Amino acid sequence: MNIFKLKINDSTFYSLTRDIFNDKTQRKSPWNQIGSDGKNRYYAVCPACENTIQLIGFHLKNTTLNENSIADISEPFGKHFLSREINHLGLLSKSAYEQCPYASKNQRHPKPNEKYNVKSRIPNKLLHLLRDEFDRIMWCLEKSICIQLPSKYRQTMLNNYLHNEGWWYAGSTLLNLPWTFAYNTNAIPLIFCKIQDEDMKKALQQRYPSAVFNQYNKLETQGKYIAPTFCFLSHKRHLNTKNHHLTETMVLSISDESGKPIYQKTIEFKPFLFNKIIQSSNQSNRDIVLLQKVNKAINDIL
């Protein structure tokens, strides 16, 4: 993997480079340790499954030389460390590893009905994150799909997710919650949503001649009532074995009243955007009313 975090309860994760790792650890224990053979070992925590990882290739560099400079063309990568528990770092959980998207053996797409082990810590953490950051989760989702939802639709999506027990979905992690939250909801009305995607707007107007968009890009109708809906399908993930980068996608699908697809596009997950937002100290744009409703709904489950 090409990301890491320092401790199990950290919500922040980082790109895995030598400079960033040294800066965040200050070369201290337990992240830097000397083995019985006298060699340095480097450890951190997997942000997805929270097992300990060991950094591979920390001192070995592939370089290219030209007449002006020497450029480093490789960085270390993280590999799950399941040999023993290392105090003050990650878990030692083989069941968590089995469902981790960064596990080298786990090169497959998650199944829609695949669930976490009942002993897993992740589902409970997902609910806590949803409760505390739901407004920001929705902001990230709406930003990536180019659709802004009315407040009542957000509440509908939350109710869908809780009814479907989406926090048990094994494809969901603390990194991808805005998108796997949506993946575990049902069809949502598109009428009165604000749409920024021009291709999406054209597809809707082709299907519905009465469809119009006001000055705020809100979908309305002049004449016959229309009822297009959107949902999310086909969560897929791919771990690049060369650069250790994980790519996750799902399909946004818009359909008409008969269920016939009108428009589809692939949405790529952006975990660094989500991480940046939830670490922000800016509270001015928080939706307190929405968070209060979410708190009430989720506290009944926790």
Secondary structure, 3 states (H helix, E strand, C coil): CCEEECCCCCCCCEECCHHHHHHHHCCCCCCEEECCCCCEEEEEECCCCCEEEEEECCCCCCEEECCCCEEECCCCEEEECCCCCCCCCCECCHHHHHCCCCCCCCCCCCCCCCECCCCCCHHHHHHHHHHHHHHHHHHHHHHHHCEECCHHHHHHHHHHHHHCCHHHECCCCCCCHHHHHHHCCCCEECCCCEECCHHHHHHHHHHCCCEEECCCCEEEECCCCCCCEEEEEEEEEEECCCCCCEEEEEEEEEECCCCCEEEEEEEECCHHHHHHHHCCCCCCCCCHHHHHHHHHHHHCCC
